[in-house]
Amino acid sequence: MTRISVRGVAVASATAVTAVGAVVGAASGSEGKTVQTVDVASATLLADAPTGAQAQNVSDGISRQANAQQVSADAAAKKAAEEAARQKAAADAQAKADAEKAAKAAEEKRAKEEANRAAARSVLATISPGSVQDMALQIVGDANQFQCFSQIVKRESGWDYTATNASSGAYGLVQALPGSKMASAGADWRTNPATQIKWGLNYMNDRYGSPCGAWSFWQSHHWY
C-alpha cells in the first residue's frame, strides 16, 4: 500500500489547477500570452509506505499492545473478583458467628430463667402461710422477683423485721439507712413488716428496675 503525503496532495492539486487554468485561458482567446507551466512530477511528494518486514513489525507491535492491555484488564478483573469473594466469605463468617453468639445467649438466658423458677419453687415450698415471707410473696407478686427479693432480705436481716445494725443504724427487713426512710410507706415502719416490704420493693424498683436487678448488683458489691 502506497501513502501520498498531505503536502504532496496539496502541491499536486495546486499544480493541476494551475495547469487547467492555463489551458482554459488559452482556449478563451488569450493568444500571444506566455503560459507558465509547472512540472507536476517534480512538485509531488510521495511518502514511502512500509512494506514487507516493516509492515509486519508494525502489525506485530499493535497486536502485542492489544494483548498486553487485555492481560492487564483480565488481571484487574480477577483481582476484583477475588477481593469480592474474600469480603463475602468474611461477611458470611461474621454472620455465622453472630448467629451462634445470639443462639448461645438465648440458651443461657433460658437456662438462667429456668434455674430462677426452680429456685423460686424451692423458696415457695418453705414459706409458711401467714409468715413474713408469705406476706412478701403476696406484695411482690412475681415468684421470680420474690426469689431475688428474698435473697437480699435473707442476707440483710435474716427476715427479722426488727433487725438493727449496731454500727450503721440500718433497720428492718431491707436494712433501710436510716430506718426512718421507710416512713414514706407508713408510720408503722418500725413494727409492721408489710410496710417495710412495700418500701423495700419500691426502693429496688426505683433504683435497679426490679428486685432481681437489685440482687444482681448485690452479688457484685455485697450491698445495694
C-alpha positions as CSV (number, residue, x, y, z in Angstrom):
1,M,0.0,0.0,0.0
2,T,1.4,3.4,-1.0
3,R,0.7,6.6,1.1
4,I,0.7,10.0,-0.5
5,S,1.7,12.8,1.9
6,V,-0.7,15.7,2.5
7,R,1.9,18.1,1.2
8,G,2.2,16.0,-1.9
9,V,-1.5,16.0,-2.5
10,A,-1.7,19.8,-1.9
11,V,1.1,20.5,-4.4
12,A,-0.3,18.1,-7.0
13,S,-3.7,19.6,-6.6
14,A,-2.5,23.1,-6.9
15,T,-0.4,22.2,-10.0
16,A,-3.3,20.5,-11.6
17,V,-5.5,23.6,-11.0
18,T,-2.8,25.8,-12.5
19,A,-2.4,23.6,-15.5
20,V,-6.2,23.6,-16.1
21,G,-6.3,27.3,-15.7
22,A,-3.6,27.8,-18.3
23,V,-5.5,25.6,-20.7
24,V,-8.8,27.4,-20.1
25,G,-7.1,30.7,-20.6
26,A,-5.6,29.6,-23.9
27,A,-8.9,28.3,-25.0
28,S,-10.7,31.6,-24.2
29,G,-8.6,33.7,-26.6
30,S,-5.6,34.6,-24.7
31,E,-3.4,34.2,-27.8
32,G,0.0,35.7,-27.7
33,K,0.4,35.3,-24.0
34,T,3.0,33.1,-22.5
35,V,1.6,30.4,-20.3
36,Q,3.8,29.2,-17.4
37,T,3.7,25.5,-16.9
38,V,4.7,23.6,-13.8
39,D,6.5,20.3,-13.6
40,V,3.8,18.3,-11.8
41,A,6.1,15.2,-11.4
42,S,8.8,17.2,-9.6
43,A,6.3,19.1,-7.3
44,T,4.6,16.0,-6.0
45,L,5.9,14.5,-2.8
46,L,5.2,10.8,-2.1
47,A,5.8,9.2,1.3
48,D,7.4,5.8,1.3
49,A,5.0,3.3,2.8
50,P,6.3,0.4,5.0
51,T,6.3,-2.8,3.1
52,G,7.2,-6.4,3.8
53,A,9.0,-7.0,7.1
54,Q,8.4,-3.4,8.2
55,A,4.7,-3.7,7.8
56,Q,4.7,-7.0,9.7
57,N,6.6,-5.4,12.6
58,V,4.1,-2.6,12.8
59,S,1.2,-5.2,12.9
60,D,3.0,-7.3,15.5
61,G,3.6,-4.2,17.7
62,I,-0.1,-3.4,17.6
63,S,-1.1,-6.9,18.4
64,R,1.4,-7.1,21.4
65,Q,0.0,-3.8,22.7
66,A,-3.6,-5.1,22.5
67,N,-2.7,-8.4,24.1
68,A,-0.9,-6.6,27.0
69,Q,-4.0,-4.4,27.6
70,Q,-6.2,-7.4,27.6
71,V,-3.9,-9.3,30.0
72,S,-3.9,-6.2,32.3
73,A,-7.7,-6.0,32.2
74,D,-8.1,-9.7,32.9
75,A,-5.7,-9.4,35.9
76,A,-7.6,-6.4,37.3
77,A,-11.0,-8.3,36.9
78,K,-9.6,-11.4,38.6
79,K,-8.2,-9.3,41.5
80,A,-11.6,-7.6,41.9
81,A,-13.4,-10.9,41.9
82,E,-11.0,-12.4,44.4
83,E,-11.5,-9.4,46.7
84,A,-15.3,-9.6,46.4
85,A,-15.1,-13.3,47.2
86,R,-12.9,-12.6,50.3
87,Q,-15.3,-9.9,51.6
88,K,-18.3,-12.2,51.1
89,A,-16.6,-15.0,52.9
90,A,-15.7,-12.7,55.8
91,A,-19.2,-11.3,56.0
92,D,-20.7,-14.9,55.9
93,A,-18.3,-15.9,58.7
94,Q,-19.2,-12.9,60.8
95,A,-22.9,-13.5,60.3
96,K,-22.5,-17.2,61.3
97,A,-20.5,-16.1,64.4
98,D,-23.2,-13.6,65.3
99,A,-26.0,-16.1,64.9
100,E,-24.1,-18.6,67.1
101,K,-23.5,-16.0,69.7
102,A,-27.1,-14.9,69.7
103,A,-28.3,-18.6,70.0
104,K,-25.9,-19.2,72.9
105,A,-27.1,-16.1,74.7
106,A,-30.7,-17.1,74.2
107,E,-29.9,-20.6,75.6
108,E,-28.1,-19.1,78.6
109,K,-31.0,-16.8,79.2
110,R,-33.5,-19.7,79.0
111,A,-31.4,-21.8,81.4
112,K,-31.0,-18.9,83.8
113,E,-34.7,-18.3,83.8
114,E,-35.4,-22.0,84.4
115,A,-32.9,-22.0,87.3
116,N,-34.6,-19.0,88.8
117,R,-38.0,-20.6,88.5
118,A,-36.7,-23.8,90.2
119,A,-35.1,-21.7,93.0
120,A,-38.4,-19.8,93.4
121,R,-40.3,-23.0,93.7
122,S,-37.9,-24.2,96.3
123,V,-38.3,-21.0,98.3
124,L,-42.1,-21.1,98.0
125,A,-42.1,-24.6,99.3
126,T,-40.6,-23.5,102.6
127,I,-42.9,-20.5,103.1
128,S,-45.5,-20.9,105.9
129,P,-48.9,-19.4,105.4
130,G,-49.2,-16.1,107.3
131,S,-45.4,-15.8,107.7
132,V,-43.4,-12.7,106.8
133,Q,-42.1,-14.5,103.7
134,D,-45.7,-15.3,102.6
135,M,-46.6,-11.6,103.2
136,A,-43.7,-10.5,101.0
137,L,-44.6,-13.0,98.3
138,Q,-48.1,-11.5,98.1
139,I,-46.8,-8.0,98.0
140,V,-44.0,-8.7,95.4
141,G,-46.4,-10.8,93.3
142,D,-44.0,-12.4,90.8
143,A,-42.4,-15.6,92.1
144,N,-39.1,-15.0,90.3
145,Q,-38.8,-11.4,91.6
146,F,-39.8,-12.6,95.1
147,Q,-36.9,-15.1,94.9
148,C,-34.5,-12.2,94.3
149,F,-36.1,-10.1,97.0
150,S,-35.8,-13.0,99.4
151,Q,-32.1,-13.5,98.6
152,I,-31.4,-9.9,99.6
153,V,-33.6,-9.8,102.7
154,K,-32.1,-13.1,103.9
155,R,-28.6,-11.7,103.8
156,E,-29.5,-8.2,105.1
157,S,-31.7,-9.2,108.1
158,G,-32.4,-12.9,108.1
159,W,-36.1,-12.0,107.7
160,D,-36.1,-10.2,111.1
161,Y,-38.2,-7.0,110.7
162,T,-36.7,-5.6,113.9
163,A,-33.0,-6.3,112.9
164,T,-30.8,-3.3,113.7
165,N,-27.2,-2.8,112.5
166,A,-25.3,-1.7,115.6
167,S,-22.6,0.2,113.7
168,S,-24.7,2.0,111.0
169,G,-28.2,2.1,112.4
170,A,-29.7,0.4,109.4
171,Y,-33.1,-1.1,110.3
172,G,-35.7,-3.7,109.3
173,L,-36.0,-6.4,106.8
174,V,-34.3,-4.5,104.0
175,Q,-31.9,-2.6,106.3
176,A,-33.0,0.9,105.4
177,L,-30.5,3.6,106.3
178,P,-31.7,5.4,108.2
179,G,-34.7,3.3,109.1
180,S,-36.9,6.5,109.2
181,K,-36.8,6.5,105.4
182,M,-39.5,3.8,105.5
183,A,-41.9,6.3,107.0
184,S,-42.8,7.2,103.4
185,A,-44.5,3.8,103.2
186,G,-46.2,4.0,106.5
187,A,-45.9,5.5,110.0
188,D,-45.8,2.0,111.5
189,W,-42.5,1.2,109.7
190,R,-40.8,0.0,113.0
191,T,-43.3,-2.7,113.7
192,N,-45.1,-3.6,110.5
193,P,-43.1,-5.9,108.1
194,A,-45.6,-5.2,105.4
195,T,-44.7,-1.5,105.5
196,Q,-41.0,-2.4,105.3
197,I,-41.6,-4.8,102.4
198,K,-43.5,-2.2,100.4
199,W,-40.8,0.4,101.0
200,G,-38.0,-2.1,100.1
201,L,-39.8,-3.2,96.9
202,N,-40.3,0.4,95.8
203,Y,-36.7,1.2,96.5
204,M,-35.4,-1.8,94.4
205,N,-37.7,-0.9,91.5
206,D,-36.8,2.7,91.5
207,R,-33.0,2.2,91.8
208,Y,-32.4,-1.1,90.0
209,G,-35.6,-1.7,87.9
210,S,-36.6,-4.7,89.9
211,P,-35.7,-6.9,92.9
212,C,-33.7,-9.1,90.5
213,G,-31.8,-6.0,89.3
214,A,-31.0,-5.2,92.9
215,W,-30.0,-8.8,93.6
216,S,-27.6,-8.8,90.6
217,F,-26.0,-5.6,92.0
218,W,-25.8,-7.0,95.5
219,Q,-24.0,-10.1,94.2
220,S,-21.2,-7.9,92.7
221,H,-21.0,-5.4,95.6
222,H,-22.5,-7.1,98.7
223,W,-24.7,-4.0,99.2
224,Y,-27.4,-2.4,97.3
